[in-house]
């Protein structure tokens, strides 16, 4: 995944997110976005272009799914979708969620596997107004990219700075010794709890 992203840059993110978001379960779009966020935190990719590419791919992918559902209908999705993971059970489950929560699903579906891939298709099958879908879809894409793109980028950047500061202010041997002591303490705790539970059982 990292090799593909570093080779093709934001275009790889755009394509992977797009393909996943219109119903292809076999494409790891969210995993690619997280990986790219980490790479950007190490300066191997522009975070600005990453966020733009991911957002555009997410919006366009779900829009394609919407028109697949609207023009092809449920029967077409079930006939060909199973080859890519869009099974009858998954589609039925998303339809139930959609019937219950409506537009809320379009905004937050991206954060859940299964909903992320099928919410556009189900919105099209249910003939949700296209203007309303585009609005909620754009908002949901922005939130999703902010969490898994920019959020991971910030975390990776701060984590890298923390490690560098620790290495600059403390001896590496001391750090390793502290890590070793922490591991031994955890092992000792679990050993003691196991012995304690065994003695109580007797």
Secondary structure, 3 states (H helix, E strand, C coil): CHHHHHHHCHHHHHHHHHHHHCCCCCCCHHHHHHHHHHHHHCCCCCHHHHHHHHHHHHHHHHHHHHHHHHHHHHHHHHHHHHHHCCCHHHHHHHHHHHHHHCHHHHHHHHHCCCHHHHHHHHHHHCCCCHHHHHHHHHHHHHHHHHHHHHHHHHHHHHHHHHHHHHHHHCCHHHHHHHHHHHHHHHHHHHHHHHHHHHHHHC
